[in-house]
Amino acid sequence: MAAYDEIARLPIAQADAARLPVPDSSVAAVVSVLAHTDMPAYFAVLREVARVLRPGGVFVNLGVHPCFCGGFADRGDPAAVLVRPGYLDGHWTKESWTDQGIRAKVGATHRPLPALLNAFLDAGLTFDRCAETGAPLPIVLAVRAVNR
Ligand SMILES: C[S@@+](CC[C@H](N)C(=O)[O-])C[C@H]1O[C@@H](n2cnc3c(N)ncnc32)[C@H](O)[C@@H]1O
């Protein structure tokens, strides 16, 4: 019960993720869920994460797996993912293997895996753990990083 009361009193802010109303080096942890495909300026968001995290603070980024999703990855066959040309392009697209999902409606920014991970390092965030989930091939990539 005490833990619930503490959570209920956490402050909430609604803002541009690239301009957080949070002081420098002031928070112990930042979590980003399903955002790196949905914010074209996501690398600026990573720099903002590094700004608000205190040194040694932890950042967890969980999002669409860059290797198996995007306009180039066809999940029409439930037993396999057909990867077409496009992985290396790193672009915003509304292309999707299905016209039923959200991506065909709002689109997504695809970034190849090295572009995404190198942007962490460029922002001053050193990743120390990764995980991927989904079947039969990963859908989600999670990265934990520490602010230098
Ligand atoms: C795929 S949704 C994920 C939402 C939520 N994190 C979740 O897991 O359900 C991406 C969200 O990012 C928001 N968004 C896009 N650009 C943003 C920005 N610059 N700052 C804050 N939010 C943004 C969109 O409005 C959308 O709600």
The ligand as a Gaussian input file, in Angstrom:
#p B3LYP/6-31G(d) Opt

LIG

0 1
 C        3.724000       4.100000     -30.847000
 S        3.136000       5.351000     -29.705000
 C        3.697000       4.640000     -28.181000
 C        2.996000       5.233000     -27.008000
 C        3.331000       4.569000     -25.649000
 N        4.730000       4.737000     -25.290000
 C        2.971000       3.118000     -25.649000
 O        3.839000       2.263000     -25.527000
 O        1.790000       2.816000     -25.780000
 C        4.228000       6.696000     -29.993000
 C        3.781000       7.967000     -29.288000
 O        4.801000       8.951000     -29.416000
 C        4.160000      10.225000     -29.417000
 N        5.123000      11.217000     -29.917000
 C        5.556000      11.404000     -31.189000
 N        6.471000      12.402000     -31.235000
 C        6.632000      12.858000     -29.953000
 C        7.446000      13.857000     -29.344000
 N        8.284000      14.614000     -30.063000
 N        7.349000      14.022000     -28.000000
 C        6.523000      13.263000     -27.255000
 N        5.734000      12.292000     -27.768000
 C        5.784000      12.094000     -29.105000
 C        2.948000       9.986000     -30.285000
 O        1.953000      10.955000     -30.050000
 C        2.513000       8.582000     -29.839000
 O        1.571000       8.681000     -28.806000

